[in-house]
Amino acid sequence: MSFSVKKCDELMDNQDLFSVTALTDAVNQVDVVPGRIKALKIFDESGIATTDFALEYKNGTVSLVKSGARGADSVNTPEDDKRKVVKFSTTHLKQTDNLYADDFQNVRPFGNTSYEDQVQQFMLDKFAAMARNNEATIEYQRIGAFAGKILDADGSVILDLHEAFGIQPVIDDIDLASGDTKKQIRAIKKKSKESLKVTNVPRWVAFCGSTFFDSMEAAPDVKEALVRTKDAEQLQDDNDSIAFGSVRWEEYDAFVGDTRFIADDEALLVPIIDGLCLTKFAPADYSETVNTLGVPHYAQAEPKRMNRGFDLECQSNPISIVTVPLAVRRLKLKAAQ
């Protein structure tokens, strides 16, 4: 039967190309330019089989809660009284689109490509665009996790990490005109390590608003230090990052619509250490995927009425958290007196 007389529901019979599993596998293999945080691989990504997960919080440190047999008696110890179990729910990011029959009208396959392959490619082009939107949202959640408050697209609060852990947020003022910038940075890093209960952090990154970054780069003691080191060329080049005080300072001016991820006069100092930053992906709400380990993106298609094309859906079910919120320090430029 030629493609021209195949119905959309007949095309969907090709499970190798159009099943939820096939489309999901394909969309997760599409190259999507990562956000800066994803590119730096700061967050440990993994799938979960449920829509939420729990952490134990005790004396400022956390650990994953071990699952147990349903219905079994719990064993309580004196130490349990000092522990707090914090549960986090994943978010549900869902987008829909249409692929109409007219979109692939008069399109002929190239070489050995089948018409079914062509139709799947049309779908993947649309799924890739939706996946990019989801990735931007995940990036937004991650920078929110650094700041301690994950916001929805409308500005409403999805998760307040400080409230969840029962702690108060802290802002560290920094005076870049004082001449002792490195000393201030060292003191702030010490607070972070105290929160982590570690003595060494292998790597630090600071995401800076534009005004903060310009002020950092222009600080007299920072400029002097860079001139004396191999990083002096950074002052001449049009760079968006500098290295100072064993921290990589990056201008992070990303935004979605009118929403900037970081205030102009602020920066977020992040210690890069295993287990601090987590992203969990829950499974999609499809019968084919429930109780399976979640993956970053899901894709599904179904025929439209009267075979006029396909309804498309792409979804992701992530949550990103910082397990020790006070380890990430929120820096703010000290106002000039």
N, C-alpha and C positions, 0 to 999 in steps of 0.2 A: 504494500500500500504506500503510495507516495505521500510525502510530507504535506502536500497541498490539501489532501483530503483527510488527514489525521485530525482528530479532535484533541483538544487540550487534555481531556481526561485520559485519552489513549496514550498521549505522550507521557503522562504521569505514571503509566504502568512500567516505564523503564526505571526500576528501582536503583540501578547502578548510577543513574544521573540525577534523579529527581526525588529520591526519598529524603526524609529529614536527615538521616545519617550522611548521605552522600553530599547534600547541599551544605550541611554543617561542616563536614570535613573540608569541603572546597573553600568555603568562606574563611575558615581559619588558616588556610594556606595562602590566601591573597596577601600580597605585600601591601601593608598599610604603614605609612611613614609614622613612626612612633613619636609620642610627645617626649619632651626632654627628660622627664622623670622616668618614663619607661625605658628610654635609651640608656640611662645611667644604671638601670637594673637595681634600683634601690629597694623595690618591693619584691618580696618572695611571693610568687604566684602559685596557687594550687587550687584544685577543684574539691568541692565537698558534695556529698550526696543529699544534703538537706538544705533548707532555706535559711538556716542560721547556724552559728557555732558559738561555743562558749570558751571563756578564758578564766582561769583562777588568778585572782589578784591578792597578793599577800606581801606586806612590808615593801610595797613599791615594785615588786617583781611579778611577772605573770608566767603562766604555763598553760598549755592546752589541757582541757579536761578530758580524762580518759573515759571512753564509753564503757558501760557495764551492761549486764544482762537485765532485760526488762522484767520487772516483777521481783528482782532479787532484793534482799534486805541490804541497806547501806550500812557500812561500818564507820561509826563516828569516832574520831580521836580528838584529844584536847586541841591539837593543832588546827582542826577544822574550824574551830570557833574564831580563829583569826583570819580565816580566808573569806574572800568575797568572790562569788561566781558572777561574771559579767557576760551577758548574752548579747550577741550582735546579729541583727537580721540583714540579709542581703537586700539590695535594691533591685528593682525590676525595670530595666530600660528596654522599651519595646517601640519599634518603628514599623510602619507599613508603607507599601508602595504598590504600584500596579505595573504589570507588563501586558500590554495590549497586543492582540493578534496583529494589528497594523504595524506594530514596532518591528516585527520580523517579516512583514509582507515584502515580497520580491527580493529577499536576501538569499543569495545562493552560497552554498558552502565552498570553502577554499580547499583544494587538494583532496586529501582523504577525510576531511572533517565531515561528519554527518550533520544532518539537519538537527537532530537531537542535541548534538554538541553545540551547535550554533545557538539554539534556544537556551541551553544551560549557560552559555557565555553571556547572553543578554541578561539573564537573571543575576549572574555573578557580578556584572558591572553595577547593577542596582544594589545588590547586597553589599558590595565593597563600599559604596557611598554611605550606606547606613552604618556599616561597621566603623567607618571613620568618625561618624558622629558619636557612636558609643565610646570609641577610644578617647575622643576629646572630653567626654563626660567623665570617664574613668580618671583621666589626668586631672580634671577639676576636683574629683573626689579625693585624689591623693594629695593635692596641695592643701585641700581643706583638712585632711587628716593631719598634715604637718602643723597646721594652725590650731587644730583641736576641734574644729567645727566643720562638718561636712554639710554643704548646702545643696538644695535642689535647684533646678533651673530657674524657678521663680523667686529664689532667695530664702525660701523657708528652710528650717533646720531639719535635716534628716537624722543626724547623729551629733550629739555634743559629747566628745570623748572625755572632757574634764568632768562633766556631770556624771557620765557612766561610771567613771572610776572614783567619783567622790572627791575630787581634788580641785583646787582653785587655779585658774590660768595665771600665768606670770609673764610680764613683759620686761625685758632687759633694755634699759636705756643705754645708748652708746654715744659718747661725745667724740666725734672725729676731729674736732678742732683742738683737743687737749694735748696732743703730742704723744700720748701713751696708748695708742690704739691697740698695739700688740698685747699690752698688759691687760687691757679691758677684755680682749678676746680670750686670753688665757683664763681669766676669771670666769667668764661665761661658759667656756668649755668645761671647766672644773665642775660647775653646777650640773651640766649635762651628765658628766661621768658619775657624779654622786647619785643622780637619779637612776642611772643604769647599774650602779654598784659594780663598776669596772674601773680599772686603772689605766687602760689603754684603749684607744679607738683608732683603728688603722687609717681611716679616711674621713674627711669632713667636707661637706658641700653646703654653701649658703646660697639660697635663691633670693635675689634682691629686687625690690622695686626700682624703677629707673632713677628716681632722685637719690635713693640710698646708694645705688651702685656708683653714680656719678660722684657723690660725696666721698665714698670710700676711695675711689680712684684718685680723687683730687686731694685727699688728706696729705699734708706735708710729710709726715713720717712714713706713710705708705709709699709715696712717690720716691722718697729718699732710699727706702729699702729696696725697691724695685730697680732703681738705678744701679745699686751696688751688686745686683745679682744678675743671673742669666735671663731673668724675666724682664729686664729693662726694655726689651723690644716691644713688650706689651703696651708701653706708654706711647710708642709711636704708631703702632698698628691700631686699626679699628676693630678691637676685640670686644667681645661681650663678656669676658671673664678675666680675672687676674688671680694669682696665687699670693696669699699673704697670711702670715700667722699659721701656717700649715692648714689653711682652708682654701678651697677653690671657691671664689666668689663669682657668681654668675648673675648677669642681668636676666631677669625672668619677667618679660613683659607680655606674656600670653594672656589672652582674654577670649571670652565667648560672648558675642553680642556687646553689650555695654558693661559686662562684668569682668573686672580685672581679678586675676588670681591672687595678687599680692599688692597691698597698698604701696604707693610710690615711695613713702618714707620708711618702709619697713623691710626686714629681711628675715628669712627663716633658716636658722643654722641647724643642719641635720647631720648627726653622726651616722656613718655607714657601718652598720654592725649587724651580723646575722640575727634574724628573729625579731628585729625591732619593727620593721614595716611589713605588713602582710596584706595581700589581696586574695580574697577567697571568691571563687565563682560557683554559684549554685546551678543546678540543672534547670533547663527550661520547663515551662509548665505544659509540656506535651506528654501524651501517654507513652510515647516512644522513649522519653528521656527521664521520667521521674525515677528517683532512687538510683540514678547513675551519677558518677562523678562529673561535676560541672566543667564546662570548657568556656573560653572567653566569649565566643559568639555562636549563636544558633541561627539557622535559616530554615524557612519552610515556605512551600508554595502550594497553592491549590487552585483548581480551575475556576474561572468565573462562570456565572450563569450564561447559558447559551454558547459556551466555548469561545467567548470573546477575548480570552487571554488568561492571565493568572493574577491572583492576589498574593502578594509577597509579604513576608514578615521576617524581620531580623531582630533578635533580642540578645541582651546580655544581662546577667544577674550577679553583679559584683558588690563587694563591700571592701573598702580599704581602710585599715586602721593602723595606728601607731600604738604598740603595746605598752610603751612607757611614755605617755604624752609629754611629761616634763623633760624628757631627754632632748626633744626638739625645742630649741630656744627661739622665741620670737623677739627679734631685735627692732628697736625703734630709734630713729635719730633723735638725739636730745635737742630740744629747742634752744636756739641761741638766746643767751641772756641779754 
